[in-house]
Amino acid sequence: MADVVEVLVPGGKANPGPPLGPSLGPLGINIKKVVDEINKKTAEYNGMTVPVKIKVDANKNFTVEVGTPPTSALILAEIGAEKGSGTPNANFVGNLTMDQVVKIVKRKGNAFLSYTMKNAAKEVIGTCVSLGVTIEGKKAKEIYADINAGKYDDKLAGTL
C-alpha cells in the first residue's frame, strides 16, 4: 500500500527540516532526493508557498506532484507585494491588468470551480477584493460590470 504525504513548502526552497523530514523519515526513503526533486519542480514558484504531494510505494519509490499556489499568492507575486491590505476597501496595495488576470487563470488551470475563462477571471477578481488590489485601476464591481457588458470578451473567451 502506498503512503501519501501532503505538505506546503516554499517554492524552490524546501529543506529536510519540518514539515518534510518528520513526515518522510518514518517511510524510510532518501529525504535528500525527495527535497531535491521538490526544489526542482517548484523552482518557478520561488517565494510562494506551494502544495506538494509525495507518494511512496511499498518498494520505497516516490513520486512528487506539485499543485499550484493559492490564487492570493499568485496575485501578490504579480503585483510584487508581500501581503494584502489590512483595510482592503480603503487602502489598495496594487493593481492588476486584465492580461495579468488571464495569466493567473491560465496558471491555475482547472483548479477553479468555473468552466469558463470569464467566470474564472471573476474568481480571481473576487480574491483581489479581499487583498486590496484593483484591476485596470478600477474596483471589482466596476470590472464585473465591464466583463458582463462584454468589454473583455476577446481576452476571456473560451472554456478552461
Secondary structure as a PSIPRED ss2 file (coil, helix, strand):
# PSIPRED VFORMAT (PSIPRED V4.0)

   1 M C   1.000  0.000  0.000
   2 A C   1.000  0.000  0.000
   3 D E   0.000  0.000  1.000
   4 V E   0.000  0.000  1.000
   5 V E   0.000  0.000  1.000
   6 E E   0.000  0.000  1.000
   7 V E   0.000  0.000  1.000
   8 L E   0.000  0.000  1.000
   9 V E   0.000  0.000  1.000
  10 P E   0.000  0.000  1.000
  11 G E   0.000  0.000  1.000
  12 G C   1.000  0.000  0.000
  13 K C   1.000  0.000  0.000
  14 A C   1.000  0.000  0.000
  15 N C   1.000  0.000  0.000
  16 P C   1.000  0.000  0.000
  17 G C   1.000  0.000  0.000
  18 P C   1.000  0.000  0.000
  19 P C   1.000  0.000  0.000
  20 L H   0.000  1.000  0.000
  21 G H   0.000  1.000  0.000
  22 P H   0.000  1.000  0.000
  23 S H   0.000  1.000  0.000
  24 L H   0.000  1.000  0.000
  25 G H   0.000  1.000  0.000
  26 P H   0.000  1.000  0.000
  27 L H   0.000  1.000  0.000
  28 G C   1.000  0.000  0.000
  29 I C   1.000  0.000  0.000
  30 N C   1.000  0.000  0.000
  31 I H   0.000  1.000  0.000
  32 K H   0.000  1.000  0.000
  33 K H   0.000  1.000  0.000
  34 V H   0.000  1.000  0.000
  35 V H   0.000  1.000  0.000
  36 D H   0.000  1.000  0.000
  37 E H   0.000  1.000  0.000
  38 I H   0.000  1.000  0.000
  39 N H   0.000  1.000  0.000
  40 K H   0.000  1.000  0.000
  41 K H   0.000  1.000  0.000
  42 T H   0.000  1.000  0.000
  43 A H   0.000  1.000  0.000
  44 E H   0.000  1.000  0.000
  45 Y H   0.000  1.000  0.000
  46 N E   0.000  0.000  1.000
  47 G C   1.000  0.000  0.000
  48 M C   1.000  0.000  0.000
  49 T E   0.000  0.000  1.000
  50 V E   0.000  0.000  1.000
  51 P E   0.000  0.000  1.000
  52 V E   0.000  0.000  1.000
  53 K E   0.000  0.000  1.000
  54 I E   0.000  0.000  1.000
  55 K E   0.000  0.000  1.000
  56 V E   0.000  0.000  1.000
  57 D C   1.000  0.000  0.000
  58 A C   1.000  0.000  0.000
  59 N C   1.000  0.000  0.000
  60 K C   1.000  0.000  0.000
  61 N C   1.000  0.000  0.000
  62 F E   0.000  0.000  1.000
  63 T E   0.000  0.000  1.000
  64 V E   0.000  0.000  1.000
  65 E E   0.000  0.000  1.000
  66 V E   0.000  0.000  1.000
  67 G C   1.000  0.000  0.000
  68 T C   1.000  0.000  0.000
  69 P C   1.000  0.000  0.000
  70 P C   1.000  0.000  0.000
  71 T H   0.000  1.000  0.000
  72 S H   0.000  1.000  0.000
  73 A H   0.000  1.000  0.000
  74 L H   0.000  1.000  0.000
  75 I H   0.000  1.000  0.000
  76 L H   0.000  1.000  0.000
  77 A H   0.000  1.000  0.000
  78 E H   0.000  1.000  0.000
  79 I H   0.000  1.000  0.000
  80 G C   1.000  0.000  0.000
  81 A C   1.000  0.000  0.000
  82 E C   1.000  0.000  0.000
  83 K C   1.000  0.000  0.000
  84 G C   1.000  0.000  0.000
  85 S C   1.000  0.000  0.000
  86 G C   1.000  0.000  0.000
  87 T C   1.000  0.000  0.000
  88 P C   1.000  0.000  0.000
  89 N C   1.000  0.000  0.000
  90 A C   1.000  0.000  0.000
  91 N C   1.000  0.000  0.000
  92 F C   1.000  0.000  0.000
  93 V C   1.000  0.000  0.000
  94 G E   0.000  0.000  1.000
  95 N E   0.000  0.000  1.000
  96 L E   0.000  0.000  1.000
  97 T C   1.000  0.000  0.000
  98 M H   0.000  1.000  0.000
  99 D H   0.000  1.000  0.000
 100 Q H   0.000  1.000  0.000
 101 V H   0.000  1.000  0.000
 102 V H   0.000  1.000  0.000
 103 K H   0.000  1.000  0.000
 104 I H   0.000  1.000  0.000
 105 V H   0.000  1.000  0.000
 106 K H   0.000  1.000  0.000
 107 R H   0.000  1.000  0.000
 108 K H   0.000  1.000  0.000
 109 G H   0.000  1.000  0.000
 110 N H   0.000  1.000  0.000
 111 A H   0.000  1.000  0.000
 112 F C   1.000  0.000  0.000
 113 L C   1.000  0.000  0.000
 114 S C   1.000  0.000  0.000
 115 Y C   1.000  0.000  0.000
 116 T E   0.000  0.000  1.000
 117 M H   0.000  1.000  0.000
 118 K H   0.000  1.000  0.000
 119 N H   0.000  1.000  0.000
 120 A H   0.000  1.000  0.000
 121 A H   0.000  1.000  0.000
 122 K H   0.000  1.000  0.000
 123 E H   0.000  1.000  0.000
 124 V H   0.000  1.000  0.000
 125 I H   0.000  1.000  0.000
 126 G H   0.000  1.000  0.000
 127 T H   0.000  1.000  0.000
 128 C H   0.000  1.000  0.000
 129 V H   0.000  1.000  0.000
 130 S H   0.000  1.000  0.000
 131 L H   0.000  1.000  0.000
 132 G C   1.000  0.000  0.000
 133 V E   0.000  0.000  1.000
 134 T E   0.000  0.000  1.000
 135 I E   0.000  0.000  1.000
 136 E C   1.000  0.000  0.000
 137 G C   1.000  0.000  0.000
 138 K E   0.000  0.000  1.000
 139 K C   1.000  0.000  0.000
 140 A H   0.000  1.000  0.000
 141 K H   0.000  1.000  0.000
 142 E H   0.000  1.000  0.000
 143 I H   0.000  1.000  0.000
 144 Y H   0.000  1.000  0.000
 145 A H   0.000  1.000  0.000
 146 D H   0.000  1.000  0.000
 147 I H   0.000  1.000  0.000
 148 N H   0.000  1.000  0.000
 149 A C   1.000  0.000  0.000
 150 G C   1.000  0.000  0.000
 151 K C   1.000  0.000  0.000
 152 Y C   1.000  0.000  0.000
 153 D C   1.000  0.000  0.000
 154 D C   1.000  0.000  0.000
 155 K C   1.000  0.000  0.000
 156 L C   1.000  0.000  0.000
 157 A C   1.000  0.000  0.000
 158 G C   1.000  0.000  0.000
 159 T E   0.000  0.000  1.000
 160 L C   1.000  0.000  0.000
